[in-house]
Amino acid sequence: RVEIPALAALLAPFAPVRSAWMSRLAPGGYIREHIDAGPYYERWQLPFTTGTYGTFTQQAGVPFPVRHYEWHHVTNDGPGHRVSLVIDRDMPLAVPSGPLRFKEHPDGQGA
């Protein structure tokens, strides 16, 4: 286990933390509409950069809850990388677990 004081301070309001990771999407990047695989835990995202990014409204430095058990997508139409800290609290959700699911491509191809 490695402790980084600045990161520990960012995570403290979300205790108990199950897991946390950095997410980055390059300019022009796209993650097609999907539902994340379960089991599901309370998830938050803390954006470090902002722009036009798909399903969720973001403001740099303002965390928001993510309903990763519902359909969502991510696009980065901004000029820079989309960078966020994603945090799963150790708080299981009463949502039935399921596999990763993707919506069909416009050309009819699924995942």
HELIX and SHEET records of a PDB file:
HELIX    1   1 PRO A    5  LEU A   11  1                                   7    
HELIX    2   2 ALA A   12  PHE A   14  5                                   3    
SHEET    1   A 4 VAL A  17  LEU A  25  0                                        
SHEET    2   A 4 ARG A  82  PRO A  92 -1                                        
SHEET    3   A 4 TYR A  41  PRO A  47 -1                                        
SHEET    4   A 4 PHE A  64  VAL A  66 -1                                        
SHEET    1   B 3 HIS A  72  THR A  75  0                                        
SHEET    2   B 3 TYR A  30  ILE A  35 -1                                        
SHEET    3   B 3 ARG A 101  PHE A 102 -1                                        
END                                                                             
